[in-house]
Structures are given as C-alpha cells and as structure tokens.
Amino acid sequence: MKGLLLALQFLTRLPIPAIHADEADFARSMRWFPAAGLVVGLIVAGAAWAGAHLDPWTGALAALVAWVAVTGALHLDGLSDLADASGAAHKDRERMLAVMADPHVGSFGVVAIALQLAAKLVLLHGLIEAGQFVPLILVPFAARIGPLVWTRWLAPLHSGLAARFVSAIRIRDVAGWFALLAAGALLAPAVLAALLLIAGWWLWLKRRIGGVSGDCHGAGIELVETGLLLALLIAGRF
C-alpha cells in the first residue's frame, strides 16, 4: 500500500497524506505506476462522462482538463524538454542532452505541448462521441507500464530520477502488469497497441539517445497515451 500511495503522490496532484519513506521505498513505488494510472484513468473517464451530458466537445474538454490537473502537467513537461532537445540538436547527442537539462522552455517545447493537447482533445471527442468511456480508464494505466520497461532495459542517462528506479524493477513486475493489460484487452482489444507503442519508444530512445531519463519517461507516457487514444478510435470505426 505504501508503494501505491507514493506512486500517487509522485505522479498525481491528489491530496495524499504525508508518508515516511526512504530512498528504497521511493524506488519500489515505480512498481505501482500502472496502478496510479488506473486512478488517473478513472478520473479522466468520469470527467468525460459528466461533460458529455452537455455535448461531446464539452466532455472532451472536461476530460482533458482533468487529465492535466490530476497529473500536474508532469509528463507534458518531459515532452516539452525532449522536443526542445530534439529540435535544437537533432544531430548532436551531447548537445541534445545539454538542452534537455536546461529548465527553460523553447519554441519546440511550446509547439509540442500545444500539438499534444490538441491531439488529445480531438481524439477524446471522437471516443466520447462513440460512447467509449470505459476504454479511457485503461489508457493512462497502459501508458504507465512503459516506464517499467524503459527503466528495466535502458541505461539511465545520469544520476537523476531514472537512475533511482533501476534496481527496483523486476521482470515479474513488468510481466504482471502486462498480464493485467491482456485482461483489460477483453474489454478493449485496441489497448494491446500499448505493446508496440512502448517497444517503439524504447527503440527510439536506445538508438537516438542511448538511455533514459525522467524527461524521456514523461514524453513516452504522453506519446503512448495519444497513440492509444488513436488506436481506440480507429478500432471503434471497424
């Protein structure tokens, strides 16, 4: 239970009571990231359902606002940093890492955030219009399996956030969450696209950057979420 509370405390802005935890407890909390994603998914789907009583666009906006609010835009920040780094130094790995470490937001980062929010809004509208509220719960859950995979099979870029989790992720943790994802696929088979999306992001990080950092995790979560929304929308049309 401590691991889940720590994961919620780290990944969300929910009012979680203060918990005494050491460095090892914090590292082990990553095993609970997908469970925290389920909580996020319930909030997003609930907001979508409530807003949809007015119209699908209001439902989409309510879901998007809830999504950003409950996560505190944590993963959007990672997407922004990686976009700035990729745009400013697309051929120089060392320069790319230096830009990623810069806390300032550049034009590439602003554009990436704007496009990501627009993409989620449009895709949410399509899913809400089709009445696909339950599958929305699975999207944040599936996307947060990604950090376990990327941490387990990629080297940390520096002694920051990603490095703290390396020793805590076991193969059985990854296998267990993928088993639950397979069970969720009984409700929405398209969520299995998470397997390809997570693997694709792992491959891009390995070839382009050579490792993983907190920003890479955040960007990956955002991109996997959007990819899953698209997969669900496409599957619903066939």
C-alpha positions in Angstrom: 0.0 0.0 0.0 2.9 2.4 0.7 4.2 1.9 -2.8 0.8 2.8 -4.3 0.5 5.9 -2.1 4.0 7.0 -3.0 3.3 6.4 -6.7 0.1 8.5 -6.4 2.0 11.2 -4.5 4.6 11.4 -7.2 2.5 11.0 -10.4 -0.6 13.0 -9.3 -1.7 16.1 -7.5 -4.2 14.2 -5.4 -4.2 15.1 -1.7 -2.2 12.1 -0.4 -1.2 12.3 3.2 2.5 12.6 4.1 4.2 9.2 4.1 7.5 8.4 5.8 9.7 6.7 3.1 13.3 6.2 2.4 15.1 6.1 -1.0 14.4 2.4 -1.4 10.7 2.8 -0.7 10.6 5.6 -3.3 12.4 3.4 -5.9 10.0 0.5 -5.3 7.0 2.8 -5.8 7.6 2.7 -9.5 6.2 -0.8 -9.5 2.9 0.8 -8.8 2.9 3.4 -11.6 0.4 1.5 -13.7 -2.0 1.3 -10.7 -1.7 5.1 -10.3 -2.5 5.2 -14.0 -5.8 3.4 -13.3 -6.7 6.1 -10.8 -5.9 8.8 -13.4 -8.0 6.9 -15.9 -11.0 6.7 -13.6 -10.8 10.5 -13.1 -10.5 11.2 -16.8 -13.3 8.9 -17.8 -15.5 10.3 -15.0 -14.9 13.8 -16.2 -15.6 12.8 -19.8 -18.8 11.1 -18.8 -20.0 14.1 -16.8 -19.1 16.7 -19.5 -20.7 14.6 -22.2 -24.1 15.2 -20.7 -23.9 18.6 -22.4 -22.2 17.6 -25.6 -19.1 15.5 -26.7 -16.8 18.6 -27.1 -17.6 19.6 -23.5 -16.9 16.1 -22.4 -13.6 16.1 -24.2 -12.6 19.4 -22.7 -13.6 18.3 -19.2 -11.6 15.1 -19.7 -8.5 17.0 -20.9 -8.6 19.5 -18.1 -9.0 16.7 -15.5 -6.1 14.8 -17.2 -3.8 17.8 -17.0 -5.0 18.8 -13.5 -4.6 15.4 -11.8 -1.1 14.9 -13.2 0.0 18.5 -12.7 1.3 18.5 -16.4 4.2 16.4 -15.1 4.6 14.4 -18.3 3.9 17.4 -20.6 7.0 19.0 -19.1 9.1 16.0 -20.1 7.6 16.1 -23.6 8.5 19.7 -23.9 12.1 19.2 -22.8 12.6 16.4 -25.2 11.1 18.3 -28.1 13.4 21.3 -27.4 16.4 19.0 -27.2 15.5 17.1 -30.4 14.7 20.3 -32.3 17.7 22.2 -31.2 20.3 19.5 -31.5 18.9 16.8 -33.8 22.3 15.5 -34.9 24.5 16.0 -31.8 23.7 13.7 -28.9 25.8 15.6 -26.3 24.2 18.9 -27.3 20.8 17.2 -27.1 21.5 16.1 -23.5 22.6 19.6 -22.6 19.4 21.1 -23.9 17.3 18.5 -22.1 18.9 19.6 -18.8 18.0 23.3 -19.5 14.9 24.2 -17.4 13.8 26.8 -19.9 11.0 26.1 -22.4 11.8 26.9 -26.1 9.7 27.2 -29.2 9.9 23.4 -30.0 8.6 22.6 -26.5 5.7 25.1 -26.7 4.7 23.6 -30.1 4.9 20.1 -28.8 2.7 20.8 -25.8 0.1 22.6 -28.0 0.0 19.8 -30.5 -0.2 17.2 -27.8 -3.2 18.9 -26.1 -4.9 19.5 -29.4 -4.4 15.8 -30.4 -5.8 14.5 -27.1 -8.8 16.9 -27.3 -9.8 15.8 -30.8 -9.3 12.1 -30.0 -11.2 12.3 -26.8 -14.1 14.0 -28.6 -14.2 11.1 -31.1 -14.2 8.5 -28.3 -16.8 10.3 -26.3 -19.0 10.7 -29.3 -18.8 6.9 -29.8 -19.6 6.4 -26.1 -16.3 4.7 -25.3 -15.9 5.8 -21.7 -14.7 2.6 -20.2 -11.7 2.2 -22.5 -10.5 5.6 -21.4 -9.8 4.2 -18.0 -7.2 1.8 -19.5 -5.2 4.4 -21.4 -3.2 6.0 -18.5 -2.8 2.6 -17.0 -1.3 1.1 -20.1 1.0 4.0 -20.7 2.5 3.8 -17.2 3.7 0.3 -17.8 6.1 1.9 -20.2 8.4 3.4 -17.5 8.9 0.0 -16.0 10.0 -1.4 -19.4 12.3 1.6 -20.2 13.9 1.5 -16.8 14.5 -2.2 -16.9 16.0 -2.3 -20.3 17.7 1.1 -20.8 20.6 2.6 -19.0 20.0 5.8 -17.0 21.4 8.9 -18.7 22.5 10.5 -15.4 22.2 10.1 -11.7 18.8 11.6 -11.6 15.2 10.3 -11.3 15.5 7.4 -13.8 18.6 6.1 -12.0 16.8 5.8 -8.7 14.4 3.2 -10.1 16.8 0.9 -11.9 17.4 -1.7 -9.2 13.7 -1.8 -8.1 12.1 -3.0 -11.3 11.9 -6.8 -11.7 10.9 -8.8 -14.7 7.9 -10.2 -12.8 6.7 -6.6 -12.2 6.6 -6.0 -15.9 5.1 -9.4 -16.7 2.4 -8.9 -14.0 1.2 -5.6 -15.4 1.2 -6.9 -19.0 -0.9 -9.8 -17.8 -3.4 -7.3 -16.4 -3.2 -5.3 -19.7 -4.1 -8.5 -21.6 -7.1 -8.9 -19.3 -8.2 -5.3 -20.0 -8.0 -6.1 -23.7 -11.0 -8.3 -23.2 -12.9 -5.0 -22.8 -11.0 -3.0 -25.4 -8.6 -5.1 -27.6 -7.1 -1.9 -29.1 -5.2 -1.3 -25.8 -2.8 -4.0 -26.8 -1.3 -1.4 -29.2 0.5 -0.3 -26.0 2.9 -3.2 -26.6 4.0 -1.7 -29.9 4.0 1.9 -28.7 6.1 1.1 -25.6 8.5 -1.0 -27.6 8.7 1.7 -30.3 9.6 4.3 -27.8 12.2 2.0 -26.2 13.8 1.5 -29.6 13.8 5.3 -30.4 15.5 6.1 -27.0 18.1 3.3 -27.5 19.1 4.4 -31.0 18.7 8.2 -30.6 19.7 8.9 -27.0 21.3 5.7 -25.7 19.4 5.7 -22.4 16.5 7.1 -20.4 15.8 10.0 -18.1 12.8 11.4 -16.2 12.0 13.6 -19.2 12.1 10.5 -21.5 9.7 8.7 -19.3 7.3 11.7 -19.3 7.5 12.2 -23.0 7.0 8.5 -23.6 3.9 8.4 -21.3 2.3 11.3 -23.2 3.0 9.8 -26.6 1.8 6.3 -25.7 -1.4 7.8 -24.3 -2.1 9.7 -27.5 -1.2 6.6 -29.6 -3.7 4.5 -27.5 -6.4 7.1 -27.9 -5.9 6.9 -31.7 -5.9 3.1 -31.6 -9.1 3.0 -29.7 -10.8 5.5 -32.1 -9.7 3.5 -35.2 -10.8 0.2 -33.7 -14.2 1.7 -32.9 -14.7 2.6 -36.5 -14.3 -1.0 -37.8 
